[in-house]
Amino acid sequence: MGTDTVRAQAGDDAAERRREQHGWYFYDWACSVYSTSVLTVFLGPYLTSVARAAADPDGFVHPLGIPVRAGSFFAYCVSASVVLAIVVMPMAGAAADRTGRRKPLLAAAAYTGAAATTGLFFLDGHRYLLGGALLIVANASVAVSMVLYNSYLPQIAPPEERDAVSSRGWAFGYAAGSLVLVANLVLFTGHDSFGVSEATAVRICLASAGLWWGVFTLVPLRRLRDRRAPAAAAPRVR
């Protein structure tokens, strides 16, 4: 193989690697709006208000027959989502390593989370159980998807590039989270000007994060590629 051919191949490999890296950045762009708009700002106070509306005279709700103070319901749901994520993450990671098919697993986790987040639009009235279930699913899904997303980094960036590539991913995430949060705060604070109630404005903000997550997940799913898992070595015969 001639020198020019080697250089051309190296150039093609570098271009393909950059293409995957750019796609990889966009998953942070897609899912970070969940962390900022949903988990950090809007869902906690809103779900708590729904739970309080459904509470008994002593201020308790009773998911699965268990008395829980309405003001603590959101925190319990977050804790349950962490437990679920801890159970699912090792299985997802093992499946990705064994099969080499990270992309279908990433798609499943991302779109499960995006669908659950979008479904928060229907959180109103006394539907605190719906909100709690969707929160648990969405929060566990984003955790699982981030494990799969981060597992791509050693494949798409050599060691000398990984810090820079990882930093750009974080930057994309912060930019998207800030952009959508500002837009949502404009809608929330000016809901009367937009002709919607405060509760409806919150529900729109929650659902918009899920839609954003789902739409922009298409970019990494188009650009990232799966690598075949290395074949296990055959046992030696003595």
C-alpha positions as CSV (number, residue, x, y, z in Angstrom):
1,M,0.0,0.0,0.0
2,G,1.5,3.3,-1.1
3,T,2.1,6.3,1.1
4,D,-0.6,8.4,-0.6
5,T,-3.1,5.6,-0.1
6,V,-2.3,5.4,3.6
7,R,-2.6,9.1,4.0
8,A,-6.0,9.1,2.2
9,Q,-7.2,6.3,4.4
10,A,-6.1,8.2,7.5
11,G,-7.9,11.3,6.3
12,D,-11.1,9.3,5.7
13,D,-10.8,7.8,9.1
14,A,-10.3,11.2,10.7
15,A,-13.3,12.6,8.8
16,E,-15.5,9.7,9.9
17,R,-14.3,10.1,13.5
18,R,-15.2,13.8,13.5
19,R,-18.6,13.1,12.0
20,E,-19.3,10.6,14.8
21,Q,-18.0,13.1,17.4
22,H,-20.4,15.8,16.1
23,G,-23.3,13.4,16.3
24,W,-22.2,12.3,19.8
25,Y,-22.3,16.0,21.0
26,F,-26.0,16.2,20.0
27,Y,-27.1,13.6,22.5
28,D,-26.1,15.9,25.3
29,W,-27.8,18.7,23.4
30,A,-31.0,16.5,23.3
31,C,-31.2,15.2,26.9
32,S,-29.8,18.0,29.0
33,V,-33.1,20.0,28.7
34,Y,-34.7,17.2,30.8
35,S,-32.2,17.9,33.7
36,T,-32.6,21.7,33.6
37,S,-36.2,22.4,32.7
38,V,-37.9,19.3,34.1
39,L,-36.0,17.8,37.0
40,T,-34.4,21.0,38.4
41,V,-37.0,23.7,37.8
42,F,-40.6,22.8,36.9
43,L,-41.5,19.2,37.9
44,G,-40.7,19.2,41.6
45,P,-43.0,22.1,42.6
46,Y,-45.7,21.2,40.1
47,L,-45.9,17.5,41.0
48,T,-45.9,18.5,44.7
49,S,-48.9,20.8,44.1
50,V,-50.7,18.0,42.3
51,A,-49.9,15.6,45.2
52,R,-51.1,18.1,47.8
53,A,-54.4,18.5,45.8
54,A,-54.9,14.8,46.0
55,A,-53.8,14.4,49.7
56,D,-56.1,13.4,52.6
57,P,-56.9,15.9,55.4
58,D,-53.7,15.0,57.1
59,G,-51.6,15.9,54.1
60,F,-50.8,12.3,53.0
61,V,-51.1,10.6,49.7
62,H,-51.2,6.8,49.5
63,P,-49.4,5.3,46.5
64,L,-49.7,1.5,46.6
65,G,-51.4,1.9,49.9
66,I,-48.3,3.4,51.5
67,P,-48.8,6.8,53.4
68,V,-46.5,9.4,52.0
69,R,-46.5,13.1,52.9
70,A,-47.5,15.0,49.8
71,G,-44.6,17.4,50.1
72,S,-42.1,14.4,50.0
73,F,-43.7,12.5,47.1
74,F,-41.4,14.1,44.5
75,A,-38.3,13.2,46.5
76,Y,-39.4,9.6,47.0
77,C,-40.0,9.2,43.3
78,V,-36.5,10.5,42.5
79,S,-35.1,8.0,44.9
80,A,-37.1,5.2,43.3
81,S,-35.9,6.2,39.9
82,V,-32.3,6.0,41.2
83,V,-32.9,2.5,42.5
84,L,-34.4,1.4,39.1
85,A,-31.5,3.0,37.2
86,I,-29.0,1.1,39.4
87,V,-30.7,-2.2,38.6
88,V,-31.0,-1.5,34.8
89,M,-27.6,0.2,34.1
90,P,-25.4,-2.8,34.6
91,M,-27.7,-4.9,32.4
92,A,-27.7,-2.3,29.7
93,G,-23.9,-1.9,29.8
94,A,-23.3,-5.7,29.7
95,A,-25.7,-6.1,26.8
96,A,-23.9,-3.3,24.9
97,D,-20.4,-4.8,25.6
98,R,-21.5,-8.3,24.7
99,T,-23.3,-7.5,21.5
100,G,-21.6,-4.3,20.4
101,R,-25.1,-2.9,19.5
102,R,-25.1,0.2,21.6
103,K,-27.2,2.3,19.3
104,P,-30.5,0.3,19.6
105,L,-30.1,0.3,23.4
106,L,-29.4,4.0,23.4
107,A,-32.5,4.6,21.2
108,A,-34.6,2.5,23.5
109,A,-33.5,4.3,26.6
110,A,-33.7,7.8,25.0
111,Y,-37.2,7.4,23.5
112,T,-38.6,5.7,26.6
113,G,-37.4,8.8,28.6
114,A,-38.5,11.2,26.0
115,A,-42.0,9.6,25.8
116,A,-42.4,9.6,29.6
117,T,-41.3,13.3,29.7
118,T,-43.7,14.3,26.9
119,G,-46.5,12.4,28.8
120,L,-46.1,14.8,31.7
121,F,-48.3,17.2,29.7
122,F,-51.2,15.1,31.0
123,L,-50.2,15.6,34.7
124,D,-53.0,17.7,36.1
125,G,-55.8,17.5,38.6
126,H,-55.2,14.7,41.2
127,R,-53.0,12.6,38.9
128,Y,-50.0,12.5,41.1
129,L,-49.5,8.7,40.5
130,L,-49.2,9.3,36.8
131,G,-46.7,12.1,37.5
132,G,-44.7,9.9,39.8
133,A,-44.6,6.9,37.4
134,L,-43.6,9.1,34.5
135,L,-40.9,10.7,36.6
136,I,-39.5,7.4,37.7
137,V,-39.3,6.1,34.1
138,A,-37.9,9.3,32.7
139,N,-35.2,9.7,35.3
140,A,-34.1,6.1,35.1
141,S,-34.1,6.3,31.3
142,V,-31.9,9.4,31.2
143,A,-29.4,7.7,33.6
144,V,-29.3,4.5,31.5
145,S,-28.9,6.4,28.3
146,M,-26.0,8.5,29.6
147,V,-24.1,5.3,30.5
148,L,-24.6,4.1,26.9
149,Y,-23.8,7.5,25.5
150,N,-20.6,7.8,27.5
151,S,-19.5,4.3,26.5
152,Y,-19.1,5.6,22.9
153,L,-16.4,8.0,23.9
154,P,-13.4,5.5,23.8
155,Q,-14.6,4.4,20.3
156,I,-14.9,7.8,18.7
157,A,-11.9,9.6,20.2
158,P,-8.3,8.5,20.8
159,P,-6.9,9.1,24.2
160,E,-5.4,12.5,23.3
161,E,-8.8,13.8,22.1
162,R,-11.1,12.5,24.8
163,D,-10.9,15.4,27.2
164,A,-11.6,17.9,24.4
165,V,-14.4,15.8,22.9
166,S,-16.0,15.3,26.3
167,S,-15.8,19.0,27.1
168,R,-17.5,19.9,23.9
169,G,-20.3,17.4,24.7
170,W,-20.8,19.1,28.1
171,A,-20.8,22.5,26.4
172,F,-23.5,21.4,24.0
173,G,-25.6,20.2,26.9
174,Y,-25.3,23.3,28.9
175,A,-26.1,25.5,25.8
176,A,-29.3,23.5,25.0
177,G,-30.3,23.3,28.7
178,S,-29.9,27.1,29.1
179,L,-31.6,27.9,25.8
180,V,-34.7,25.8,26.4
181,L,-34.9,26.9,30.1
182,V,-34.9,30.6,29.1
183,A,-37.7,29.9,26.6
184,N,-39.7,28.0,29.1
185,L,-39.3,30.7,31.8
186,V,-40.5,33.3,29.3
187,L,-43.6,31.2,28.7
188,F,-44.1,30.5,32.4
189,T,-43.7,34.1,33.6
190,G,-45.8,35.5,30.8
191,H,-48.4,32.8,30.6
192,D,-51.2,35.4,30.7
193,S,-49.8,37.1,27.7
194,F,-49.8,33.8,25.8
195,G,-53.4,33.1,26.8
196,V,-52.7,30.0,29.0
197,S,-53.0,29.3,32.7
198,E,-49.9,28.9,34.9
199,A,-50.5,25.1,35.2
200,T,-50.9,24.7,31.4
201,A,-47.7,26.7,30.9
202,V,-45.9,24.3,33.2
203,R,-47.3,21.3,31.4
204,I,-46.2,22.8,28.0
205,C,-42.7,23.3,29.4
206,L,-42.5,19.7,30.7
207,A,-43.7,18.3,27.4
208,S,-41.5,20.5,25.3
209,A,-38.4,19.0,27.0
210,G,-39.6,15.5,26.0
211,L,-40.2,16.6,22.4
212,W,-36.8,18.3,22.2
213,W,-35.1,15.2,23.6
214,G,-36.8,12.9,21.1
215,V,-36.2,15.1,18.0
216,F,-32.5,15.8,18.6
217,T,-31.8,12.2,19.5
218,L,-32.2,11.5,15.8
219,V,-28.8,13.2,15.1
220,P,-26.6,10.8,17.2
221,L,-28.6,7.8,16.1
222,R,-27.9,8.7,12.4
223,R,-24.2,9.5,12.9
224,L,-22.9,7.0,15.5
225,R,-22.2,3.5,14.4
226,D,-22.0,0.2,16.2
227,R,-18.8,-1.8,16.4
228,R,-19.0,-5.5,16.3
229,A,-18.1,-7.0,19.7
230,P,-14.8,-8.9,19.6
231,A,-15.2,-12.6,19.3
232,A,-14.3,-14.6,22.3
233,A,-11.1,-16.5,22.1
234,A,-11.5,-20.2,21.5
235,P,-10.5,-22.4,24.5
236,R,-7.1,-24.0,24.2
237,V,-7.0,-27.8,23.9
238,R,-4.3,-29.5,25.8
